[in-house]
Amino acid sequence: MKAQGMRIYPARRINLAILGNKRIAILGYGSQGRAQALNLRDSGFEPIIGLPTGSRSRQRAFSDKFRIKTPSDAVKDADIVAVLAPDHVHGELFANDIGKAIHPGQIFIFAHALSVHFKLIEQPTGIDFLLVAPHAPGLRMRERFMRGGSVSAFIGKTDKSSEKSLRFAAAYAKAIGCNHRALIVSSFTDEAIGDIFGEQAVLCGGLAGLLKAGYKTLVKSGIPPHNAYLECIYQLDLIVDLIKRYGIGGMYERISLTARYGSTRAENKIINAQSEKAMGELLKGIKSGKFVKELLKNSKKGVAAKPARAANTYQQQIDCLARRFSSISDQ
Ligand SMILES: NC(=O)c1ccc[n+]([C@@H]2O[C@H](COP(=O)([O-])OP(=O)(O)OC[C@H]3O[C@@H](n4cnc5c(N)ncnc54)[C@H](OP(=O)(O)O)[C@@H]3O)[C@@H](O)[C@H]2O)c1
């Protein structure tokens, strides 16, 4: 089946040479910043890293032998700027720091559309805003790239950006290690909403909730914690692997009859109309901007960055078991 409406950027049109004479700046040197900078270097481009003078990341960029400037100096001298600082600081970064350094003809690349879609920043006239959103954390991108692999990504441009600018997104994506055969064209709106919802409802939040609930149910019934961990959590990657290769139906075909019979009947008992209603509420809050408003408010108060680790004793047990089993098994 063809994915309806999916547009893949044609690999034959990607031309790395268009980046050849461009000065590239990367703002931020965290998960994405470091991976993109190192992959760019290995693709033949040498970015400048823009970090505030007090940034903890300066030492790492320095050890990796990159030139480091303040964000405003890095932007002043750049043709292409990848904005890889945390999403919630983009507004202040543009307003207070780099706003005056921006000049017409520049290209700004975002790894997530949040700050543009929710108008934390306004696109200045004469500047192209592009999206290159890799579908993986930076560490995984770097590992894959070093093994000759790649990850898929969304690429896109805002309506105000010039027609020809999308080719820069495609070239940049290839240079940072995104698969040139899997550059999927997306709008900023679809990426912003889809990404925030996907991570909250399914990939991170929903999954963490499901795993903890399964573990807790078994442990409370008297099953030893390590059994509960191994049965409900440890084998997750094997199932995800089957789903990614063969789909959900293909996964069901490849597990035991007992597992298939029981699981297909349990599926709707666990995730049902009530969960879908909760997902709908979540989505409403994301689309309306309520979530982003809350994120900004709590980031300012320092609450948003609080580690999730101390959340509850069941999670602490799981984290402890994860460390234990990852140190004794290479599965
Ligand atoms: N991580 C992922 O898996 C992933 C995947 C796809 C897209 N993205 C997107 O990539 C972007 C970066 O996310 P990330 O996860 O890489 O962030 P991160 O790991 O938290 O790193 C952020 C970096 O930005 C620096 N920084 C903080 N304030 C800054 C400022 N005012 N100016 C310049 N640099 C500043 C931080 O320095 P300090 O050390 O001083 O804090 C740090 O080096 C976000 O838009 C995110 O949504 C992330």
The ligand as an SDF file (V2000), in Angstrom:
LIG
                    3D

 48 52  0  0  0  0  0  0  0  0999 V2000
   17.1210   15.0700   21.4240 N   0  0  0  0  0  0  0  0  0  0  0  0
   16.4050   14.5160   20.4550 C   0  0  0  0  0  0  0  0  0  0  0  0
   16.2030   13.3020   20.4280 O   0  0  0  0  0  0  0  0  0  0  0  0
   15.8180   15.3540   19.3370 C   0  0  0  0  0  0  0  0  0  0  0  0
   15.3670   14.7080   18.1660 C   0  0  0  0  0  0  0  0  0  0  0  0
   14.8720   15.4990   17.1250 C   0  0  0  0  0  0  0  0  0  0  0  0
   14.8030   16.8750   17.2620 C   0  0  0  0  0  0  0  0  0  0  0  0
   15.2190   17.4560   18.4320 N   0  0  0  0  0  0  0  0  0  0  0  0
   15.1760   18.9210   18.5250 C   0  0  0  0  0  0  0  0  0  0  0  0
   16.5210   19.3910   18.5080 O   0  0  0  0  0  0  0  0  0  0  0  0
   16.6130   20.6460   19.1990 C   0  0  0  0  0  0  0  0  0  0  0  0
   17.6870   20.5440   20.2750 C   0  0  0  0  0  0  0  0  0  0  0  0
   17.2760   19.5650   21.2070 O   0  0  0  0  0  0  0  0  0  0  0  0
   18.3410   18.6840   22.0160 P   0  0  0  0  0  0  0  0  0  0  0  0
   17.5660   17.5250   22.5770 O   0  0  0  0  0  0  0  0  0  0  0  0
   19.5510   18.4430   21.1780 O   0  0  0  0  0  0  0  0  0  0  0  0
   18.6910   19.6970   23.2000 O   0  0  0  0  0  0  0  0  0  0  0  0
   19.7200   19.4660   24.4180 P   0  0  0  0  0  0  0  0  0  0  0  0
   20.3300   18.1070   24.3410 O   0  0  0  0  0  0  0  0  0  0  0  0
   18.9910   19.8670   25.6370 O   0  0  0  0  0  0  0  0  0  0  0  0
   20.8770   20.5300   24.1050 O   0  0  0  0  0  0  0  0  0  0  0  0
   20.6140   21.8980   24.0350 C   0  0  0  0  0  0  0  0  0  0  0  0
   21.8970   22.6370   23.7950 C   0  0  0  0  0  0  0  0  0  0  0  0
   21.5860   24.0290   23.6190 O   0  0  0  0  0  0  0  0  0  0  0  0
   22.4120   24.7890   24.5020 C   0  0  0  0  0  0  0  0  0  0  0  0
   21.7380   26.0380   24.8300 N   0  0  0  0  0  0  0  0  0  0  0  0
   20.9360   26.3320   25.8870 C   0  0  0  0  0  0  0  0  0  0  0  0
   20.5320   27.6190   25.7930 N   0  0  0  0  0  0  0  0  0  0  0  0
   21.1150   28.1310   24.6920 C   0  0  0  0  0  0  0  0  0  0  0  0
   21.1070   29.4080   24.0690 C   0  0  0  0  0  0  0  0  0  0  0  0
   20.4100   30.4300   24.5910 N   0  0  0  0  0  0  0  0  0  0  0  0
   21.8420   29.5800   22.9360 N   0  0  0  0  0  0  0  0  0  0  0  0
   22.5430   28.5740   22.3800 C   0  0  0  0  0  0  0  0  0  0  0  0
   22.6020   27.3400   22.9370 N   0  0  0  0  0  0  0  0  0  0  0  0
   21.8840   27.1320   24.0560 C   0  0  0  0  0  0  0  0  0  0  0  0
   22.6460   23.8750   25.6750 C   0  0  0  0  0  0  0  0  0  0  0  0
   23.7710   24.3110   26.4050 O   0  0  0  0  0  0  0  0  0  0  0  0
   23.9630   24.0620   28.0060 P   0  0  0  0  0  0  0  0  0  0  0  0
   24.8520   22.8760   28.1220 O   0  0  0  0  0  0  0  0  0  0  0  0
   24.6090   25.2880   28.5100 O   0  0  0  0  0  0  0  0  0  0  0  0
   22.5880   23.8240   28.5760 O   0  0  0  0  0  0  0  0  0  0  0  0
   22.8940   22.5670   24.9380 C   0  0  0  0  0  0  0  0  0  0  0  0
   24.1860   22.5240   24.4050 O   0  0  0  0  0  0  0  0  0  0  0  0
   15.2140   20.8870   19.7700 C   0  0  0  0  0  0  0  0  0  0  0  0
   14.5280   21.7050   18.8480 O   0  0  0  0  0  0  0  0  0  0  0  0
   14.5880   19.4960   19.8060 C   0  0  0  0  0  0  0  0  0  0  0  0
   13.1810   19.4920   19.7860 O   0  0  0  0  0  0  0  0  0  0  0  0
   15.7410   16.7310   19.4570 C   0  0  0  0  0  0  0  0  0  0  0  0
  1  2  1  0
  2  3  2  0
  2  4  1  0
  4  5  1  0
  4 48  2  0
  5  6  2  0
  6  7  1  0
  7  8  2  0
  8  9  1  0
  8 48  1  0
  9 10  1  0
  9 46  1  0
 10 11  1  0
 11 12  1  0
 11 44  1  0
 12 13  1  0
 13 14  1  0
 14 15  2  0
 14 16  1  0
 14 17  1  0
 17 18  1  0
 18 19  2  0
 18 20  1  0
 18 21  1  0
 21 22  1  0
 22 23  1  0
 23 24  1  0
 23 42  1  0
 24 25  1  0
 25 26  1  0
 25 36  1  0
 26 27  1  0
 26 35  1  0
 27 28  2  0
 28 29  1  0
 29 30  1  0
 29 35  2  0
 30 31  1  0
 30 32  2  0
 32 33  1  0
 33 34  2  0
 34 35  1  0
 36 37  1  0
 36 42  1  0
 37 38  1  0
 38 39  2  0
 38 40  1  0
 38 41  1  0
 42 43  1  0
 44 45  1  0
 44 46  1  0
 46 47  1  0
M  CHG  2   8   1  16  -1
M  END
$$$$
